[in-house]
Amino acid sequence: MKAILVRAFGGPEVLALEDVPDPTPGPGQVVVAVKAVGVNPVEAYVRAGTYPALPQRPYCPGSDAAGVVESVGRGVTGVRAGDRVYLYGAVTGAYAQKALCASSRAFTLPASLSFEQGAALGVPYGTAHRALFLRGRAKKGETVLIHGASGGVGVAAVQLALAAGLTVLGTGGGGAGAAFVASLGARAFDHRAPGYRDAIAAATENKGPDLILEMLANVNLPADLGLAATRGRIIIIGSRGPVEIDARAAMMKDLDVLGMSMRNADEEDVVSLHAALAAGLKSGALKPVIARSFPLAEAARAHEAVMSPGARGKIVLIP
C-alpha cells in the first residue's frame, strides 16, 4: 500500500509517499481501508521536530481517519468487516491507504456523514469536548469565548457548546472569517479588528466570558486574563511559543488557567467523550465542516494549509 513516511524532521517537503507493507490485525485490532484522513496542526509540529514528544523515525503521521473495516483480529466483537467507521488513534499512522488500530478506537460513522466528515471527528471534536466539559466544566447558561472558532477544533467547540445550551462567542480572522463563525450559530467577532476585545466585553455586559478556549495562547493569554469573568476558566488548547503574563491578573479574579492536550486523555475520558459525540452525531447537532481536501501524495500542501491562517473548517487527505 501507499503511505506517507517521515524519515527526517523538517519542513513539509520531508513528507514522502512510499510503498509499505499492508498491516495485519492482531488480537483486538482492526485494519481499515482509509477513505479520508484528518490533518491536525500537532502533526505539523511533530514533523518539524518542535513538539515535546517525538516518535522514532521513520514514522507515518496521523491519528484520525475514516473508512471501511477491511479485516478484524481475534477477539474483536464491536465491529466487523464492511462497517463504516472513524478512527481515533491509528497504531500505524493514518496518512496511508490502510490503517491499523485497536477495535476500541474504531467508532461507528453514521451514514449521514461523509468519510471526509468522519476524518474530522477524532482529534478536533475530542479536543473540543474535553476542553469544554472535562477540563472547562462548562454548564448550560454560561458564556464561552472560542478564540479561532473557524478552525477544525473551533468549529467542533461551537457546535458542542451550542448543543449544550451555552451562549457562544467566537472569533475569526477578517470579515469572511467572522461571517463563517456567525454561520455556525455563534456571535462572531473579527479578531483582526481594532477593539474587538472591547466588543466581546460589551457583549457580556462587561462581566466577561465564564470560559475561554484559547487556541493561540502566546498571542492572546495576557488579554484573556483581563477579559475573563471573575472565577472564570481559561483552557489553553494551542500555543506557538512562550508568553509573559502578569499573574496578579489571575489572582485578582480567582481564575483557573488550565492546559489541555489529548495525549493526556485517559480511557475514561475517551469512552465518555466518544459516547457524547455519538449522541451529537445522531441528533444532527454535530456536523463537521470540510475546508479543503488534498490527495495523499500532496500531504506537504495539506501541512502548509493547516498551519496557514484563515482556515474555515477541516483539512483532509484523500488516499
Order of alpha helices (4+ residues) and beta strands (2+ residues): beta-beta-beta-alpha-beta-beta-beta-beta-alpha-alpha-beta-alpha-beta-alpha-beta-alpha-beta-alpha-beta-alpha-beta-alpha-beta-alpha-beta
